[in-house]
Amino acid sequence: MARLKRDERVCPFCAETIKASAIRCRFCQSDVTPVVEPEPQPTAASVPVPAPAQEPESESEAEPEMAATAALDEPEPETDEAASGRTRTVPALDDVRSFVLRRLTLVLAVLVLLAGAGVGYAWWRAEQGSSTVAPDGALVGTDARTEVLVTAADLAQRTLSYDYKTLPNDMEVARARMTKAFRKQYDSTMEQVRANTVKNKIVLQAVAVSSAIINATEHKAKVLVFLNQTTTAGTGKAANQQMSRNSLVIELTRGDGDWAISKLTALG
């Protein structure tokens, strides 16, 4: 019979050699109780002997060691770079985005204010167009000069147009835009033609065809007006109609209100 090894044993059922720690025989498939060997007990030689406690050295020898230990424990002084790095913090992405949005909002607000100021200035210039004058006092604003031309043509038509049926009303309309001195001259002239106008049923219609500024300042203007004037006397088949072309120099004066006609000179 072969000699068993230290980790082997004999199966009690089939007498075959199996491992000492087996719980089932690999030959007969019988359940067996494993054999557990006791752990070896440590010998006296293997037990570590604690080293004897050393006596503390003298005070003079211990102090340098304590000083060295304290020196090791003290933190090293921070450099400027380390200190600045510790105090400065990297801004978060949300903070950066918020900062940029605030700046953009401020810039947009400034641009809106500038645009509003530009629009206001343009509006002011447009409103002041009627009083824009050159250093010599001449009226140079486009709107202002256009106003003078239109006013001269309109007042010339009012002064030289009337109908025998509505003569009093036509005269009042014309007188409303005349200076005091010219109104007296107009009334005197109309008194001379009133009776003839009513008797002969005269209708006088003046239409301005063009006008040009001779000179103009903020308060005075002289305008050349060309107009066609149609005179109709009588009614029905007996009516007599004549047309004439006239050129006039209309002088205008303006105080705080609208332009008013101050003089009319016929050139023929």
GUSE-763168 format. One line per field, with one value per residue (C-alpha): residue number from 0; z, x, y. Coordinates in steps of 0.25 Angstrom, whole numbers, plus 5000, padded with zeros to 4 digits. Layout:
num: (NUM:...)
c3: (Z:...)
c1: (X:...)
c2: (Y:...)
END
This chain:
num: (0:1:2:3:4:5:6:7:8:9:10:11:12:13:14:15:16:17:18:19:20:21:22:23:24:25:26:27:28:29:30:31:32:33:34:35:36:37:38:39:40:41:42:43:44:45:46:47:48:49:50:51:52:53:54:55:56:57:58:59:60:61:62:63:64:65:66:67:68:69:70:71:72:73:74:75:76:77:78:79:80:81:82:83:84:85:86:87:88:89:90:91:92:93:94:95:96:97:98:99:100:101:102:103:104:105:106:107:108:109:110:111:112:113:114:115:116:117:118:119:120:121:122:123:124:125:126:127:128:129:130:131:132:133:134:135:136:137:138:139:140:141:142:143:144:145:146:147:148:149:150:151:152:153:154:155:156:157:158:159:160:161:162:163:164:165:166:167:168:169:170:171:172:173:174:175:176:177:178:179:180:181:182:183:184:185:186:187:188:189:190:191:192:193:194:195:196:197:198:199:200:201:202:203:204:205:206:207:208:209:210:211:212:213:214:215:216:217:218:219:220:221:222:223:224:225:226:227:228:229:230:231:232:233:234:235:236:237:238:239:240:241:242:243:244:245:246:247:248:249:250:251:252:253:254:255:256:257:258:259:260:261:262:263:264:265:266:267)
c3: (5000:4996:5007:5008:5007:5018:5010:5007:5013:5010:5007:5018:5007:4995:5001:4990:4993:4993:4999:5013:5012:5002:5006:4994:4989:4975:4972:4979:4981:4995:5005:5015:5026:5023:5032:5038:5043:5055:5053:5058:5071:5072:5079:5089:5079:5069:5079:5077:5089:5090:5090:5104:5105:5103:5113:5109:5105:5113:5111:5103:5093:5092:5089:5075:5072:5076:5069:5056:5058:5060:5048:5039:5045:5041:5028:5017:5015:5002:4991:4984:4973:4982:4990:4978:4973:4986:4987:4972:4968:4954:4950:4947:4933:4938:4944:4931:4923:4932:4931:4916:4915:4925:4916:4903:4910:4914:4900:4893:4903:4899:4884:4886:4893:4882:4871:4879:4880:4865:4862:4871:4865:4851:4855:4862:4849:4841:4850:4850:4834:4834:4841:4836:4831:4826:4833:4825:4829:4816:4817:4813:4818:4807:4815:4818:4804:4799:4809:4804:4790:4793:4802:4791:4781:4790:4795:4780:4776:4788:4786:4771:4771:4774:4770:4769:4777:4788:4788:4803:4807:4797:4802:4816:4812:4805:4816:4827:4821:4819:4827:4833:4823:4811:4816:4815:4801:4797:4803:4796:4782:4785:4788:4774:4767:4776:4769:4755:4759:4764:4753:4742:4749:4748:4753:4754:4755:4757:4756:4759:4750:4755:4766:4769:4781:4779:4793:4806:4821:4833:4834:4820:4806:4792:4782:4767:4763:4749:4748:4738:4741:4735:4735:4732:4731:4730:4730:4720:4705:4708:4716:4712:4716:4715:4720:4723:4727:4738:4746:4760:4771:4784:4797:4810:4824:4836:4851:4861:4852:4838:4826:4821:4808:4811:4796:4782:4770:4756:4745:4733)
c1: (5000:5006:5009:4998:5002:5000:4988:4982:4973:4966:4951:4944:4934:4942:4956:4961:4971:4964:4968:4967:4958:4949:4934:4930:4938:4942:4941:4929:4922:4919:4918:4930:4934:4946:4958:4963:4977:4979:4986:5001:5003:5013:5026:5033:5043:5033:5026:5032:5038:5035:5047:5050:5045:5057:5059:5057:5069:5074:5067:5078:5078:5062:5061:5067:5059:5046:5050:5052:5039:5032:5039:5034:5020:5020:5014:5023:5020:5012:5018:5011:5006:5000:4993:4988:4983:4976:4969:4965:4954:4950:4936:4926:4920:4906:4913:4921:4908:4900:4912:4912:4896:4897:4907:4899:4887:4894:4900:4886:4880:4891:4888:4873:4875:4884:4874:4863:4872:4874:4860:4856:4867:4862:4847:4852:4859:4847:4838:4848:4849:4839:4849:4862:4870:4884:4894:4890:4875:4870:4860:4867:4859:4852:4839:4839:4841:4831:4821:4824:4821:4808:4803:4806:4799:4787:4786:4787:4775:4767:4769:4766:4754:4740:4725:4714:4705:4715:4722:4722:4727:4738:4743:4743:4751:4761:4762:4765:4779:4783:4791:4783:4789:4786:4772:4769:4774:4766:4753:4754:4756:4745:4735:4738:4735:4724:4712:4717:4720:4706:4699:4706:4707:4722:4729:4744:4752:4768:4776:4791:4799:4813:4821:4836:4842:4849:4854:4850:4854:4847:4837:4836:4835:4834:4828:4826:4812:4807:4792:4781:4769:4755:4744:4730:4719:4704:4698:4692:4694:4696:4709:4722:4735:4749:4762:4775:4789:4795:4808:4808:4818:4812:4818:4816:4818:4818:4818:4815:4804:4802:4807:4798:4798:4803:4805:4800:4807:4802:4813:4803)
c2: (5000:5014:5024:5035:5049:5059:5065:5051:5040:5028:5028:5020:5014:5010:5011:5020:5031:5045:5058:5061:5073:5066:5065:5055:5043:5045:5030:5025:5039:5036:5048:5048:5057:5066:5064:5078:5079:5087:5100:5100:5107:5118:5114:5123:5126:5132:5141:5155:5162:5176:5185:5192:5207:5216:5226:5241:5248:5260:5274:5279:5268:5268:5283:5282:5270:5278:5290:5282:5276:5289:5294:5283:5285:5300:5303:5310:5324:5326:5333:5345:5336:5326:5337:5344:5330:5327:5340:5341:5332:5328:5334:5324:5323:5328:5340:5343:5342:5351:5361:5361:5362:5374:5381:5378:5384:5397:5398:5396:5406:5417:5414:5416:5429:5434:5430:5437:5449:5449:5447:5459:5468:5464:5468:5481:5484:5481:5490:5501:5501:5512:5521:5517:5529:5532:5541:5552:5550:5544:5533:5520:5508:5500:5499:5513:5518:5509:5514:5528:5524:5517:5529:5539:5532:5529:5543:5549:5540:5544:5559:5559:5549:5552:5549:5560:5550:5547:5560:5564:5550:5550:5563:5558:5546:5555:5565:5554:5553:5568:5577:5589:5599:5591:5587:5602:5603:5590:5595:5609:5601:5592:5604:5609:5596:5591:5598:5594:5580:5578:5585:5578:5564:5563:5551:5552:5539:5540:5527:5527:5519:5522:5530:5533:5539:5553:5554:5548:5549:5544:5555:5561:5555:5560:5550:5551:5544:5541:5539:5537:5546:5543:5554:5550:5561:5557:5544:5534:5536:5551:5548:5554:5547:5552:5546:5554:5550:5558:5559:5565:5567:5563:5568:5560:5563:5554:5557:5546:5539:5536:5544:5555:5563:5578:5583:5579:5585:5581:5580:5578)
END
